[in-house]
């Protein structure tokens, strides 16, 4: 993806998001992609929804797929940053896994649009979206590392990691059904992920307590 260029001054009134043209474009595109669909949403429609001229949008994103890539990266990059901090910590691995699950669910359930649903677009398999797939693979590797450190045997590592990720990403389908994801939901999903590891109930309770502290430290 080509680097974003410096945008021109806004010509169509104040920024709807209050965060500038780039954020306005991403917000408008997220709404359109999640309602009309990616292929049915033109750059003209995105610019109009963002309240800018189409030419101004091209100072931030050269092509429509650059906008989708930016949205996809926003669904994984913050979790990668949390994951790096958790990997560097010395808390119990199960507690760190619980904390990562909660942080990831929070991210996937944040915002008015269910941007995580864009994972399912067939276009995401194209070369243009390789940076997103690489970041998501990095995140999956962190999950796998914490699952293994929690005592899961090698012969169960792949399936267990897949089940944990499946629980976390289930919020995408829940949002599509209109379910409101709360903090209680996030913690319940994270605790269910620990049960997949066959941890004892007392070990899960301890991991939850330590995991909450870990999240507080991360902020």
HELIX and SHEET records of a PDB file:
HELIX    1   1 UNK A   21  UNK A   35  1                                  15    
HELIX    2   2 UNK A   43  UNK A   50  1                                   8    
HELIX    3   3 UNK A   54  UNK A   57  1                                   4    
HELIX    4   4 UNK A   64  UNK A   74  1                                  11    
HELIX    5   5 UNK A   77  UNK A   88  1                                  12    
HELIX    6   6 UNK A   93  UNK A  108  1                                  16    
HELIX    7   7 UNK A  115  UNK A  120  5                                   6    
HELIX    8   8 UNK A  122  UNK A  125  5                                   4    
HELIX    9   9 UNK A  127  UNK A  129  5                                   3    
HELIX   10  10 UNK A  130  UNK A  149  1                                  20    
HELIX   11  11 UNK A  154  UNK A  176  1                                  23    
HELIX   12  12 UNK A  183  UNK A  196  1                                  14    
HELIX   13  13 UNK A  201  UNK A  218  1                                  18    
END                                                                             
